Amino acid sequence: MKVWTHIADSLETCGSCALVTVVQVEGSAPREEGARMVVRPDCSFFGTIGGGTLELEIIRKAARLAGENDALLDMQSVALGPDLGQCCGGRAKLAIEVLTAKNVETARLLARHEKDGEAFATFAEVKNGRIGSRHLLAQPVDHPFRLLEASGKNADRVIERFGETRTPLVLFGAGHVGKALVLALAPLPFSVTWIDSRPDQFPGAVPANVTKVALDNPVSVLGEMPSGAFVIAMTHSHALDEEIMARALLLQRFDYCGVIGSKTKRARFVKRLKNRGLHDLLIPKMICPVGKATIKSKHPAAIAAGIAVELLERAEAEQKHETIGPSLAQDMTLGQ
């Protein structure tokens, strides 16, 4: 969700709104830390913190606070069972931040950062429950929301991460499964470079997280791809799939190297990669078949669903964030 785009639009339309963030989760809860909603004074909203009674009650409170048109921070700790009668059994800590028309220029600036697709972070001072000016941090942080409580006359500080950290994915092949996989990955945190030697195989429109690349020699692009990227081959040619895997494995800097196929295809590729001289420690890094083995359907959409699950599992396992402190803040005030 483009949080700051919705905030900016809401401030221009309604004059105020509330940003709701799931700050911390203990036990079972409807959504994970970092889930967000933007709530308007009329109870209309964007995003979700999981639905159910929790979301309903938080929408009501956030809308009421937004209607008071006061730039405040309200922290909520909710036991889903005792407080709301939900059977999840966990506890959720939430932050409700009210933004007013004074924040619209800041919101538009942050919306532009969000549009770039890179994760970023902000911090703001909080005095007597009121939120001050927001500042950009030089780098993203490892947590979606953190309130640093101060002592004495110092103010509290709230540090927040916005935007998605997307895993770069290099997808070779624009056939039936390739097309289905692109659609399956559209709402997921991947940045897809989609490559085929046949430009006429690409659909006219693709999801926002996809870049189409037509190349006579698709393998050549691997040298330009970022370290840690995922590589998956599903071209019209087994020979080309083999070339892609050989090159990807030899570069030794990709977190996932997969090729669509069967156990028989894997056995043949293992033999051929050995004949190419690839080291015995590199070849086992090739994933083949790709996707969830429990899905038996051969329908392209079903195959793509299984591959998307596997890629998401691997991305979550590989995901790493760097932690920084407020001392790295840029000398820049975004305004009220």
HELIX and SHEET records of a PDB file:
HELIX    1   1 VAL A    3  CYS A   14  1                                  12    
HELIX    2   2 GLY A   52  GLY A   67  1                                  16    
HELIX    3   3 LEU A   80  LEU A   84  1                                   5    
HELIX    4   4 ALA A  101  ASN A  103  5                                   3    
HELIX    5   5 VAL A  104  LYS A  115  1                                  12    
HELIX    6   6 HIS A  176  LEU A  185  1                                  10    
HELIX    7   7 PRO A  199  GLN A  201  5                                   3    
HELIX    8   8 PRO A  218  GLU A  224  5                                   7    
HELIX    9   9 HIS A  238  LEU A  251  1                                  14    
HELIX   10  10 LYS A  263  ASN A  275  1                                  13    
HELIX   11  11 ILE A  283  LYS A  285  5                                   3    
HELIX   12  12 PRO A  300  GLU A  318  1                                  19    
HELIX   13  13 PRO A  326  LEU A  328  5                                   3    
SHEET    1   A 5 PHE A  45  GLY A  47  0                                        
SHEET    2   A 5 ARG A  36  VAL A  39 -1                                        
SHEET    3   A 5 SER A  16  GLU A  26 -1                                        
SHEET    4   A 5 ARG A  91  THR A 100 -1                                        
SHEET    5   A 5 LEU A  73  ALA A  79 -1                                        
SHEET    1   B 5 PHE A 145  LEU A 148  0                                        
SHEET    2   B 5 ASP A 156  PHE A 162 -1                                        
SHEET    3   B 5 PHE A 120  LYS A 127 -1                                        
SHEET    4   B 5 ARG A 130  LEU A 137 -1                                        
SHEET    5   B 5 ALA A 329  THR A 333 -1                                        
SHEET    1   C 6 VAL A 210  ALA A 214  0                                        
SHEET    2   C 6 PHE A 190  ASP A 196  1                                        
SHEET    3   C 6 THR A 167  PHE A 172  1                                        
SHEET    4   C 6 PHE A 230  ALA A 233  1                                        
SHEET    5   C 6 TYR A 256  VAL A 259  1                                        
SHEET    6   C 6 MET A 286  ILE A 287  1                                        
END                                                                             
